[in-house]
Amino acid sequence: MAAVQLNGIYKRYGDTQVVHGVDLDIEDGEFVVLVGPSGCGKTTLMRMIAGLEDISGGDLTIGGTRANALPPQQRNISMVFQSYALYPHLSVYDNIAFGPRIRKEREDGFKPRIEAAAKMLNLSNYLERLPRALSGGQRQRVAMGRAVVREPSLFLFDEPLSNLDAKLRVQMRTEIKALHQRLRNTVVYVTHDQIEAMTMADRIVVMNAGRIEQIGRPLDLYDRPGNLFVASFLGSPSMNFVAGSVMSDARGTALVLDDGVRIALPEGRAQQGARVTLGIRPEHIETGAGDVPFGVEVIEPTGAETHLYGKIGGNSWCVTTRARPGIEPGQRMTLGLPLAHLHLFDTESGKRLD
């Protein structure tokens, strides 16, 4: 296993800088997920860790050794890609054995490792099959088996579930997490899917425009996002937002929207007259309570939950309820916004107001 340190890592292509001074310490045996929208630099950062991209500046350390100039084969890593990259004419066994054979290892030395990996990944009954006879999830497990047999210190996963359907993605998330719990190798996992990040990570690294926005445990980031970007990116459906001005009078402190609607605020969280953006997650809103008017435009029943869509202060909002409200599109209702679940951000800078 190996700890990984990135100190001031940046990447330039000519005059264009795509990764900006990233500092990140990954502990030995930790499962860290890099998450962010497409083009945010997360895959470029992983490819620099893997040695597939040159590092323009900064220091990369893997297992206590400076790795900037080390070729990929000397970094003791295994990488699982979005595409399975299996040889179609080789059996499952031969696909997994391809690496050890290229490294000229003895068959009696790596065969037990392949059998153990196949058992762990539920592939024992498929070792003689060709990839075309496997499902997408089974092919991805073969790719994982190929990585496991190398016995690396560091696993790198680059959006490995993107090509799978929704049901298989859920299954494979569980299997990758279970694999990590058994092996306890260090894992760096890249995805744009914040559900994958929330369910799999020990810590999440949220990236945007080549920079780290926030690092923390999944629920810490969900409960206390440090800025508007993190608040909007994590959560499905995403957090609701509305901007207004802070006003205090005999009724207490409130956010006054441009259309005159008042939303009560906790005392002391924002200064009088400040321009503030309020956020609240859909599941924390109380329906049929409070005094915030809400016109229902669209209703989405999902079975376990119902999503109600409408607008507040000109912004689209989603309200999630486990009840099955007897309401139709076009009807109006009131919402309660509990003070304990309100998030406040400076509208100009986007930073959280504590």
BALOBA-1460 file (C-alpha; in Angstrom, 3 decimals):
// residues 354
<rec num="1" residu="m" x="0.000" y="0.000" z="0.000"/>
<rec num="2" residu="a" x="1.052" y="3.606" z="-0.430"/>
<rec num="3" residu="a" x="0.287" y="7.107" z="0.698"/>
<rec num="4" residu="v" x="0.150" y="9.736" z="-2.032"/>
<rec num="5" residu="q" x="1.084" y="13.416" z="-1.695"/>
<rec num="6" residu="l" x="0.499" y="16.115" z="-4.293"/>
<rec num="7" residu="n" x="2.224" y="19.416" z="-3.565"/>
<rec num="8" residu="g" x="1.536" y="22.367" z="-5.863"/>
<rec num="9" residu="i" x="0.803" y="20.104" z="-8.844"/>
<rec num="10" residu="y" x="-0.097" y="21.934" z="-12.022"/>
<rec num="11" residu="k" x="-0.470" y="21.075" z="-15.697"/>
<rec num="12" residu="r" x="-0.008" y="23.266" z="-18.764"/>
<rec num="13" residu="y" x="-0.633" y="22.570" z="-22.417"/>
<rec num="14" residu="g" x="1.305" y="25.362" z="-24.081"/>
<rec num="15" residu="d" x="-0.013" y="28.619" z="-22.656"/>
<rec num="16" residu="t" x="-3.166" y="26.971" z="-21.283"/>
<rec num="17" residu="q" x="-3.092" y="25.855" z="-17.657"/>
<rec num="18" residu="v" x="-5.691" y="23.185" z="-16.872"/>
<rec num="19" residu="v" x="-4.681" y="22.160" z="-13.334"/>
<rec num="20" residu="h" x="-3.772" y="24.913" z="-10.872"/>
<rec num="21" residu="g" x="-1.519" y="24.213" z="-7.902"/>
<rec num="22" residu="v" x="-3.263" y="21.167" z="-6.396"/>
<rec num="23" residu="d" x="-2.310" y="20.185" z="-2.834"/>
<rec num="24" residu="l" x="-3.670" y="16.837" z="-1.659"/>
<rec num="25" residu="d" x="-2.567" y="14.219" z="0.886"/>
<rec num="26" residu="i" x="-4.046" y="10.727" z="0.470"/>
<rec num="27" residu="e" x="-3.489" y="8.375" z="3.375"/>
<rec num="28" residu="d" x="-2.311" y="4.792" z="3.069"/>
<rec num="29" residu="g" x="-5.355" y="2.582" z="2.441"/>
<rec num="30" residu="e" x="-7.734" y="5.498" z="1.874"/>
<rec num="31" residu="f" x="-10.484" y="5.562" z="-0.788"/>
<rec num="32" residu="v" x="-10.480" y="9.075" z="-2.277"/>
<rec num="33" residu="v" x="-12.878" y="10.164" z="-5.012"/>
<rec num="34" residu="l" x="-12.118" y="13.068" z="-7.346"/>
<rec num="35" residu="v" x="-15.434" y="14.485" z="-8.482"/>
<rec num="36" residu="g" x="-16.489" y="17.419" z="-10.594"/>
<rec num="37" residu="p" x="-18.090" y="18.375" z="-13.900"/>
<rec num="38" residu="s" x="-16.619" y="17.369" z="-17.250"/>
<rec num="39" residu="g" x="-13.483" y="19.342" z="-18.022"/>
<rec num="40" residu="c" x="-12.678" y="20.215" z="-14.404"/>
<rec num="41" residu="g" x="-9.231" y="18.536" z="-14.529"/>
<rec num="42" residu="k" x="-9.906" y="15.414" z="-12.462"/>
<rec num="43" residu="t" x="-8.895" y="12.909" z="-15.162"/>
<rec num="44" residu="t" x="-5.796" y="14.949" z="-16.044"/>
<rec num="45" residu="l" x="-4.812" y="14.904" z="-12.376"/>
<rec num="46" residu="m" x="-5.247" y="11.114" z="-12.219"/>
<rec num="47" residu="r" x="-3.233" y="10.630" z="-15.407"/>
<rec num="48" residu="m" x="-0.394" y="12.639" z="-13.840"/>
<rec num="49" residu="i" x="-0.509" y="10.321" z="-10.809"/>
<rec num="50" residu="a" x="-0.414" y="7.330" z="-13.176"/>
<rec num="51" residu="g" x="2.500" y="8.717" z="-15.197"/>
<rec num="52" residu="l" x="0.439" y="8.963" z="-18.381"/>
<rec num="53" residu="e" x="0.729" y="12.770" z="-18.383"/>
<rec num="54" residu="d" x="3.858" y="14.788" z="-17.609"/>
<rec num="55" residu="i" x="3.687" y="17.026" z="-14.539"/>
<rec num="56" residu="s" x="4.332" y="20.661" z="-15.483"/>
<rec num="57" residu="g" x="5.184" y="21.671" z="-11.918"/>
<rec num="58" residu="g" x="4.962" y="20.629" z="-8.292"/>
<rec num="59" residu="d" x="5.874" y="17.368" z="-6.565"/>
<rec num="60" residu="l" x="4.181" y="13.963" z="-6.641"/>
<rec num="61" residu="t" x="5.155" y="11.448" z="-3.960"/>
<rec num="62" residu="i" x="3.942" y="7.826" z="-3.927"/>
<rec num="63" residu="g" x="4.866" y="5.663" z="-0.960"/>
<rec num="64" residu="g" x="7.489" y="8.171" z="0.155"/>
<rec num="65" residu="t" x="9.254" y="8.271" z="-3.253"/>
<rec num="66" residu="r" x="9.201" y="11.288" z="-5.533"/>
<rec num="67" residu="a" x="7.450" y="9.976" z="-8.641"/>
<rec num="68" residu="n" x="7.470" y="12.936" z="-11.064"/>
<rec num="69" residu="a" x="9.948" y="11.288" z="-13.417"/>
<rec num="70" residu="l" x="9.158" y="7.630" z="-12.722"/>
<rec num="71" residu="p" x="7.707" y="5.714" z="-15.703"/>
<rec num="72" residu="p" x="4.251" y="4.183" z="-15.072"/>
<rec num="73" residu="q" x="5.555" y="0.625" z="-14.723"/>
<rec num="74" residu="q" x="7.785" y="1.678" z="-11.800"/>
<rec num="75" residu="r" x="5.004" y="3.328" z="-9.761"/>
<rec num="76" residu="n" x="3.413" y="0.049" z="-8.577"/>
<rec num="77" residu="i" x="-0.055" y="1.134" z="-9.640"/>
<rec num="78" residu="s" x="-2.951" y="-0.499" z="-11.467"/>
<rec num="79" residu="m" x="-5.475" y="1.484" z="-13.462"/>
<rec num="80" residu="v" x="-9.051" y="0.548" z="-14.417"/>
<rec num="81" residu="f" x="-10.401" y="2.602" z="-17.302"/>
<rec num="82" residu="q" x="-13.868" y="3.592" z="-18.481"/>
<rec num="83" residu="s" x="-13.455" y="1.201" z="-21.405"/>
<rec num="84" residu="y" x="-12.820" y="-2.399" z="-20.378"/>
<rec num="85" residu="a" x="-9.804" y="-2.700" z="-22.755"/>
<rec num="86" residu="l" x="-10.087" y="-6.494" z="-22.898"/>
<rec num="87" residu="y" x="-8.548" y="-8.594" z="-25.649"/>
<rec num="88" residu="p" x="-11.579" y="-10.061" z="-27.457"/>
<rec num="89" residu="h" x="-9.755" y="-13.190" z="-28.669"/>
<rec num="90" residu="l" x="-8.451" y="-14.117" z="-25.203"/>
<rec num="91" residu="s" x="-10.355" y="-15.924" z="-22.461"/>
<rec num="92" residu="v" x="-11.087" y="-14.285" z="-19.131"/>
<rec num="93" residu="y" x="-8.179" y="-16.188" z="-17.594"/>
<rec num="94" residu="d" x="-5.781" y="-15.118" z="-20.344"/>
<rec num="95" residu="n" x="-6.927" y="-11.500" z="-20.156"/>
<rec num="96" residu="i" x="-6.176" y="-11.429" z="-16.429"/>
<rec num="97" residu="a" x="-2.884" y="-13.305" z="-16.965"/>
<rec num="98" residu="f" x="-1.723" y="-10.995" z="-19.763"/>
<rec num="99" residu="g" x="0.202" y="-8.640" z="-17.459"/>
<rec num="100" residu="p" x="2.081" y="-11.309" z="-15.490"/>
<rec num="101" residu="r" x="3.028" y="-13.069" z="-18.732"/>
<rec num="102" residu="i" x="4.345" y="-9.833" z="-20.257"/>
<rec num="103" residu="r" x="6.409" y="-9.381" z="-17.068"/>
<rec num="104" residu="k" x="7.650" y="-12.957" z="-17.614"/>
<rec num="105" residu="e" x="6.344" y="-14.242" z="-14.281"/>
<rec num="106" residu="r" x="6.091" y="-18.008" z="-13.782"/>
<rec num="107" residu="e" x="2.625" y="-19.476" z="-14.377"/>
<rec num="108" residu="d" x="2.718" y="-21.430" z="-11.108"/>
<rec num="109" residu="g" x="3.461" y="-18.146" z="-9.349"/>
<rec num="110" residu="f" x="0.583" y="-16.035" z="-10.695"/>
<rec num="111" residu="k" x="-2.067" y="-18.733" z="-11.284"/>
<rec num="112" residu="p" x="-3.059" y="-18.862" z="-7.568"/>
<rec num="113" residu="r" x="-3.420" y="-15.076" z="-7.614"/>
<rec num="114" residu="i" x="-5.736" y="-15.251" z="-10.625"/>
<rec num="115" residu="e" x="-7.848" y="-17.956" z="-8.999"/>
<rec num="116" residu="a" x="-8.099" y="-15.944" z="-5.782"/>
<rec num="117" residu="a" x="-9.038" y="-12.764" z="-7.675"/>
<rec num="118" residu="a" x="-11.620" y="-14.664" z="-9.740"/>
<rec num="119" residu="k" x="-13.204" y="-16.063" z="-6.581"/>
<rec num="120" residu="m" x="-13.270" y="-12.639" z="-4.950"/>
<rec num="121" residu="l" x="-14.906" y="-11.082" z="-8.046"/>
<rec num="122" residu="n" x="-17.329" y="-13.964" z="-8.722"/>
<rec num="123" residu="l" x="-15.592" y="-14.877" z="-11.981"/>
<rec num="124" residu="s" x="-14.511" y="-18.441" z="-11.178"/>
<rec num="125" residu="n" x="-17.148" y="-19.955" z="-13.478"/>
<rec num="126" residu="y" x="-16.243" y="-17.657" z="-16.379"/>
<rec num="127" residu="l" x="-12.474" y="-18.071" z="-16.684"/>
<rec num="128" residu="e" x="-12.705" y="-19.979" z="-19.999"/>
<rec num="129" residu="r" x="-15.220" y="-17.618" z="-21.623"/>
<rec num="130" residu="l" x="-14.423" y="-14.930" z="-24.158"/>
<rec num="131" residu="p" x="-15.343" y="-11.299" z="-23.319"/>
<rec num="132" residu="r" x="-18.216" y="-11.283" z="-25.847"/>
<rec num="133" residu="a" x="-19.975" y="-13.938" z="-23.750"/>
<rec num="134" residu="l" x="-19.981" y="-11.690" z="-20.663"/>
<rec num="135" residu="s" x="-22.259" y="-8.914" z="-19.464"/>
<rec num="136" residu="g" x="-20.975" y="-5.367" z="-19.060"/>
<rec num="137" residu="g" x="-20.623" y="-5.814" z="-15.322"/>
<rec num="138" residu="q" x="-18.707" y="-9.063" z="-15.748"/>
<rec num="139" residu="r" x="-16.336" y="-7.427" z="-18.247"/>
<rec num="140" residu="q" x="-15.648" y="-4.637" z="-15.802"/>
<rec num="141" residu="r" x="-14.914" y="-7.233" z="-13.108"/>
<rec num="142" residu="v" x="-12.397" y="-8.852" z="-15.470"/>
<rec num="143" residu="a" x="-10.694" y="-5.465" z="-15.837"/>
<rec num="144" residu="m" x="-10.652" y="-5.181" z="-12.048"/>
<rec num="145" residu="g" x="-9.259" y="-8.707" z="-11.757"/>
<rec num="146" residu="r" x="-6.422" y="-7.785" z="-14.089"/>
<rec num="147" residu="a" x="-5.627" y="-4.855" z="-11.778"/>
<rec num="148" residu="v" x="-5.884" y="-6.932" z="-8.582"/>
<rec num="149" residu="v" x="-3.514" y="-9.659" z="-9.827"/>
<rec num="150" residu="r" x="-0.750" y="-7.113" z="-10.194"/>
<rec num="151" residu="e" x="-0.948" y="-6.589" z="-6.386"/>
<rec num="152" residu="p" x="-0.385" y="-2.829" z="-6.660"/>
<rec num="153" residu="s" x="0.105" y="-0.342" z="-3.878"/>
<rec num="154" residu="l" x="-2.289" y="2.078" z="-5.553"/>
<rec num="155" residu="f" x="-5.481" y="1.539" z="-7.564"/>
<rec num="156" residu="l" x="-6.597" y="4.234" z="-10.011"/>
<rec num="157" residu="f" x="-10.171" y="4.091" z="-11.345"/>
<rec num="158" residu="d" x="-11.057" y="6.439" z="-14.215"/>
<rec num="159" residu="e" x="-14.887" y="6.585" z="-14.482"/>
<rec num="160" residu="p" x="-15.094" y="2.760" z="-14.618"/>
<rec num="161" residu="l" x="-18.898" y="2.599" z="-14.430"/>
<rec num="162" residu="s" x="-19.840" y="5.145" z="-17.092"/>
<rec num="163" residu="n" x="-20.610" y="2.501" z="-19.720"/>
<rec num="164" residu="l" x="-22.933" y="0.467" z="-17.483"/>
<rec num="165" residu="d" x="-26.682" y="0.764" z="-17.132"/>
<rec num="166" residu="a" x="-28.191" y="2.177" z="-13.939"/>
<rec num="167" residu="k" x="-28.789" y="-1.184" z="-12.222"/>
<rec num="168" residu="l" x="-25.277" y="-2.447" z="-12.981"/>
<rec num="169" residu="r" x="-23.745" y="0.803" z="-11.750"/>
<rec num="170" residu="v" x="-25.370" y="0.313" z="-8.360"/>
<rec num="171" residu="q" x="-24.154" y="-3.290" z="-8.200"/>
<rec num="172" residu="m" x="-20.610" y="-2.413" z="-9.261"/>
<rec num="173" residu="r" x="-20.390" y="0.463" z="-6.769"/>
<rec num="174" residu="t" x="-21.034" y="-2.049" z="-4.014"/>
<rec num="175" residu="e" x="-18.516" y="-4.522" z="-5.418"/>
<rec num="176" residu="i" x="-15.722" y="-1.943" z="-5.781"/>
<rec num="177" residu="k" x="-16.299" y="-0.727" z="-2.229"/>
<rec num="178" residu="a" x="-16.317" y="-4.317" z="-0.929"/>
<rec num="179" residu="l" x="-13.096" y="-5.012" z="-2.846"/>
<rec num="180" residu="h" x="-11.423" y="-2.049" z="-1.164"/>
<rec num="181" residu="q" x="-12.593" y="-3.180" z="2.261"/>
<rec num="182" residu="r" x="-10.998" y="-6.590" z="1.668"/>
<rec num="183" residu="l" x="-7.714" y="-5.431" z="0.143"/>
<rec num="184" residu="r" x="-7.303" y="-2.043" z="1.928"/>
<rec num="185" residu="n" x="-5.210" y="-0.690" z="-0.943"/>
<rec num="186" residu="t" x="-5.059" y="3.027" z="-1.549"/>
<rec num="187" residu="v" x="-7.671" y="3.996" z="-4.156"/>
<rec num="188" residu="v" x="-8.047" y="7.161" z="-6.238"/>
<rec num="189" residu="y" x="-11.341" y="7.102" z="-8.107"/>
<rec num="190" residu="v" x="-12.457" y="9.652" z="-10.720"/>
<rec num="191" residu="t" x="-16.107" y="10.268" z="-11.544"/>
<rec num="192" residu="h" x="-18.484" y="13.042" z="-12.561"/>
<rec num="193" residu="d" x="-21.315" y="11.175" z="-10.789"/>
<rec num="194" residu="q" x="-21.780" y="12.693" z="-7.332"/>
<rec num="195" residu="i" x="-23.870" y="9.674" z="-6.214"/>
<rec num="196" residu="e" x="-20.837" y="7.440" z="-6.803"/>
<rec num="197" residu="a" x="-18.718" y="9.886" z="-4.845"/>
<rec num="198" residu="m" x="-21.136" y="10.042" z="-1.904"/>
<rec num="199" residu="t" x="-21.609" y="6.277" z="-1.612"/>
<rec num="200" residu="m" x="-18.029" y="5.078" z="-2.125"/>
<rec num="201" residu="a" x="-15.553" y="7.599" z="-0.769"/>
<rec num="202" residu="d" x="-13.757" y="7.869" z="2.537"/>
<rec num="203" residu="r" x="-13.103" y="11.448" z="1.408"/>
<rec num="204" residu="i" x="-14.322" y="13.438" z="-1.568"/>
<rec num="205" residu="v" x="-12.236" y="15.971" z="-3.474"/>
<rec num="206" residu="v" x="-14.556" y="18.373" z="-5.324"/>
<rec num="207" residu="m" x="-12.849" y="19.959" z="-8.334"/>
<rec num="208" residu="n" x="-13.859" y="22.831" z="-10.580"/>
<rec num="209" residu="a" x="-11.904" y="24.538" z="-13.367"/>
<rec num="210" residu="g" x="-8.652" y="22.781" z="-12.432"/>
<rec num="211" residu="r" x="-8.820" y="23.689" z="-8.741"/>
<rec num="212" residu="i" x="-9.913" y="21.940" z="-5.568"/>
<rec num="213" residu="e" x="-13.060" y="23.547" z="-4.169"/>
<rec num="214" residu="q" x="-13.363" y="21.454" z="-0.987"/>
<rec num="215" residu="i" x="-12.108" y="18.206" z="0.558"/>
<rec num="216" residu="g" x="-13.909" y="16.200" z="3.220"/>
<rec num="217" residu="r" x="-15.942" y="13.205" z="4.225"/>
<rec num="218" residu="p" x="-19.081" y="12.736" z="2.103"/>
<rec num="219" residu="l" x="-21.636" y="13.692" z="4.734"/>
<rec num="220" residu="d" x="-19.521" y="16.598" z="5.960"/>
<rec num="221" residu="l" x="-19.541" y="18.094" z="2.473"/>
<rec num="222" residu="y" x="-23.240" y="17.368" z="2.074"/>
<rec num="223" residu="d" x="-24.168" y="18.940" z="5.414"/>
<rec num="224" residu="r" x="-21.730" y="21.883" z="5.321"/>
<rec num="225" residu="p" x="-20.710" y="22.741" z="1.761"/>
<rec num="226" residu="g" x="-18.052" y="25.429" z="1.772"/>
<rec num="227" residu="n" x="-19.363" y="27.378" z="-1.192"/>
<rec num="228" residu="l" x="-22.151" y="27.615" z="-3.721"/>
<rec num="229" residu="f" x="-20.430" y="25.347" z="-6.238"/>
<rec num="230" residu="v" x="-20.044" y="22.438" z="-3.797"/>
<rec num="231" residu="a" x="-23.573" y="22.975" z="-2.478"/>
<rec num="232" residu="s" x="-25.032" y="22.842" z="-5.973"/>
<rec num="233" residu="f" x="-22.905" y="19.913" z="-7.173"/>
<rec num="234" residu="l" x="-23.491" y="17.448" z="-4.334"/>
<rec num="235" residu="g" x="-27.002" y="16.147" z="-3.861"/>
<rec num="236" residu="s" x="-29.696" y="14.741" z="-6.144"/>
<rec num="237" residu="p" x="-31.999" y="16.568" z="-6.635"/>
<rec num="238" residu="s" x="-29.615" y="19.459" z="-6.078"/>
<rec num="239" residu="m" x="-29.912" y="22.126" z="-3.405"/>
<rec num="240" residu="n" x="-32.437" y="24.937" z="-3.959"/>
<rec num="241" residu="f" x="-31.168" y="28.532" z="-4.006"/>
<rec num="242" residu="v" x="-32.670" y="32.007" z="-3.858"/>
<rec num="243" residu="a" x="-30.990" y="35.390" z="-3.379"/>
<rec num="244" residu="g" x="-32.200" y="38.383" z="-1.401"/>
<rec num="245" residu="s" x="-31.253" y="41.061" z="1.103"/>
<rec num="246" residu="v" x="-30.977" y="40.581" z="4.866"/>
<rec num="247" residu="m" x="-33.401" y="42.737" z="6.830"/>
<rec num="248" residu="s" x="-34.117" y="42.922" z="10.575"/>
<rec num="249" residu="d" x="-37.196" y="44.390" z="12.235"/>
<rec num="250" residu="a" x="-39.570" y="43.639" z="15.090"/>
<rec num="251" residu="r" x="-40.468" y="40.328" z="13.467"/>
<rec num="252" residu="g" x="-36.842" y="39.178" z="13.479"/>
<rec num="253" residu="t" x="-34.175" y="38.676" z="10.825"/>
<rec num="254" residu="a" x="-35.286" y="37.607" z="7.373"/>
<rec num="255" residu="l" x="-34.141" y="37.299" z="3.800"/>
<rec num="256" residu="v" x="-36.314" y="39.579" z="1.712"/>
<rec num="257" residu="l" x="-36.589" y="38.448" z="-1.906"/>
<rec num="258" residu="d" x="-36.918" y="40.821" z="-4.824"/>
<rec num="259" residu="d" x="-40.661" y="40.042" z="-5.025"/>
<rec num="260" residu="g" x="-41.144" y="40.904" z="-1.338"/>
<rec num="261" residu="v" x="-41.382" y="37.354" z="0.044"/>
<rec num="262" residu="r" x="-39.778" y="37.057" z="3.501"/>
<rec num="263" residu="i" x="-37.882" y="33.962" z="4.641"/>
<rec num="264" residu="a" x="-36.932" y="33.834" z="8.323"/>
<rec num="265" residu="l" x="-33.203" y="33.516" z="9.010"/>
<rec num="266" residu="p" x="-31.206" y="32.432" z="12.074"/>
<rec num="267" residu="e" x="-29.987" y="35.378" z="14.107"/>
<rec num="268" residu="g" x="-26.388" y="36.458" z="13.643"/>
<rec num="269" residu="r" x="-25.631" y="34.524" z="10.448"/>
<rec num="270" residu="a" x="-25.570" y="37.534" z="8.108"/>
<rec num="271" residu="q" x="-25.225" y="41.295" z="8.375"/>
<rec num="272" residu="q" x="-28.083" y="43.721" z="7.936"/>
<rec num="273" residu="g" x="-28.419" y="44.771" z="4.286"/>
<rec num="274" residu="a" x="-26.062" y="42.074" z="2.975"/>
<rec num="275" residu="r" x="-26.852" y="40.382" z="-0.316"/>
<rec num="276" residu="v" x="-27.131" y="36.693" z="0.572"/>
<rec num="277" residu="t" x="-27.989" y="33.483" z="-1.256"/>
<rec num="278" residu="l" x="-30.046" y="31.024" z="0.771"/>
<rec num="279" residu="g" x="-29.861" y="27.299" z="0.086"/>
<rec num="280" residu="i" x="-31.913" y="24.376" z="1.353"/>
<rec num="281" residu="r" x="-32.026" y="20.760" z="0.264"/>
<rec num="282" residu="p" x="-35.322" y="19.476" z="-1.188"/>
<rec num="283" residu="e" x="-35.783" y="16.815" z="1.509"/>
<rec num="284" residu="h" x="-35.539" y="19.369" z="4.331"/>
<rec num="285" residu="i" x="-38.493" y="21.470" z="3.176"/>
<rec num="286" residu="e" x="-41.786" y="21.047" z="5.049"/>
<rec num="287" residu="t" x="-44.864" y="20.980" z="2.811"/>
<rec num="288" residu="g" x="-48.136" y="22.539" z="3.941"/>
<rec num="289" residu="a" x="-46.335" y="24.394" z="6.727"/>
<rec num="290" residu="g" x="-44.718" y="27.803" z="7.132"/>
<rec num="291" residu="d" x="-45.583" y="30.865" z="5.090"/>
<rec num="292" residu="v" x="-43.404" y="30.747" z="1.968"/>
<rec num="293" residu="p" x="-45.747" y="30.643" z="-1.067"/>
<rec num="294" residu="f" x="-45.047" y="27.958" z="-3.683"/>
<rec num="295" residu="g" x="-46.851" y="27.288" z="-6.935"/>
<rec num="296" residu="v" x="-46.580" y="23.652" z="-8.058"/>
<rec num="297" residu="e" x="-45.775" y="23.371" z="-11.768"/>
<rec num="298" residu="v" x="-44.641" y="19.758" z="-12.210"/>
<rec num="299" residu="i" x="-45.106" y="16.642" z="-10.059"/>
<rec num="300" residu="e" x="-42.782" y="13.640" z="-10.325"/>
<rec num="301" residu="p" x="-43.847" y="10.549" z="-8.336"/>
<rec num="302" residu="t" x="-40.909" y="8.142" z="-7.988"/>
<rec num="303" residu="g" x="-42.551" y="5.608" z="-5.684"/>
<rec num="304" residu="a" x="-40.694" y="6.140" z="-2.429"/>
<rec num="305" residu="e" x="-40.676" y="9.916" z="-2.900"/>
<rec num="306" residu="t" x="-42.542" y="12.624" z="-4.741"/>
<rec num="307" residu="h" x="-40.766" y="15.612" z="-6.271"/>
<rec num="308" residu="l" x="-42.689" y="18.869" z="-6.574"/>
<rec num="309" residu="y" x="-41.242" y="21.488" z="-8.933"/>
<rec num="310" residu="g" x="-42.044" y="25.190" z="-8.979"/>
<rec num="311" residu="k" x="-40.441" y="28.596" z="-8.478"/>
<rec num="312" residu="i" x="-39.510" y="30.810" z="-5.537"/>
<rec num="313" residu="g" x="-38.094" y="34.267" z="-6.190"/>
<rec num="314" residu="g" x="-37.886" y="33.431" z="-9.870"/>
<rec num="315" residu="n" x="-35.635" y="30.420" z="-9.191"/>
<rec num="316" residu="s" x="-36.645" y="26.831" z="-9.951"/>
<rec num="317" residu="w" x="-37.090" y="24.807" z="-6.766"/>
<rec num="318" residu="c" x="-37.646" y="21.145" z="-6.011"/>
<rec num="319" residu="v" x="-39.462" y="19.916" z="-2.913"/>
<rec num="320" residu="t" x="-39.084" y="16.253" z="-1.956"/>
<rec num="321" residu="t" x="-41.671" y="14.544" z="0.226"/>
<rec num="322" residu="r" x="-42.222" y="10.931" z="1.228"/>
<rec num="323" residu="a" x="-45.933" y="11.618" z="1.550"/>
<rec num="324" residu="r" x="-48.208" y="11.367" z="-1.465"/>
<rec num="325" residu="p" x="-49.708" y="14.846" z="-1.519"/>
<rec num="326" residu="g" x="-53.168" y="15.274" z="-2.989"/>
<rec num="327" residu="i" x="-52.135" y="18.195" z="-5.149"/>
<rec num="328" residu="e" x="-52.235" y="18.912" z="-8.865"/>
<rec num="329" residu="p" x="-50.030" y="21.059" z="-11.112"/>
<rec num="330" residu="g" x="-51.148" y="24.673" z="-10.951"/>
<rec num="331" residu="q" x="-52.131" y="24.562" z="-7.299"/>
<rec num="332" residu="r" x="-50.458" y="26.708" z="-4.655"/>
<rec num="333" residu="m" x="-49.216" y="25.682" z="-1.245"/>
<rec num="334" residu="t" x="-47.007" y="27.013" z="1.550"/>
<rec num="335" residu="l" x="-43.597" y="25.760" z="2.557"/>
<rec num="336" residu="g" x="-41.741" y="25.697" z="5.846"/>
<rec num="337" residu="l" x="-37.973" y="26.212" z="5.725"/>
<rec num="338" residu="p" x="-36.532" y="25.008" z="9.057"/>
<rec num="339" residu="l" x="-33.811" y="27.320" z="10.349"/>
<rec num="340" residu="a" x="-31.528" y="24.395" z="11.227"/>
<rec num="341" residu="h" x="-31.372" y="23.320" z="7.571"/>
<rec num="342" residu="l" x="-30.714" y="26.688" z="5.947"/>
<rec num="343" residu="h" x="-27.374" y="27.293" z="4.233"/>
<rec num="344" residu="l" x="-26.287" y="30.890" z="3.681"/>
<rec num="345" residu="f" x="-23.708" y="32.031" z="1.134"/>
<rec num="346" residu="d" x="-22.289" y="35.392" z="0.176"/>
<rec num="347" residu="t" x="-23.886" y="36.065" z="-3.205"/>
<rec num="348" residu="e" x="-20.840" y="37.789" z="-4.676"/>
<rec num="349" residu="s" x="-18.034" y="35.448" z="-3.542"/>
<rec num="350" residu="g" x="-20.113" y="32.276" z="-3.201"/>
<rec num="351" residu="k" x="-18.464" y="31.475" z="0.160"/>
<rec num="352" residu="r" x="-20.391" y="29.970" z="3.028"/>
<rec num="353" residu="l" x="-21.522" y="32.278" z="5.831"/>
<rec num="354" residu="d" x="-21.088" y="30.566" z="9.221"/>
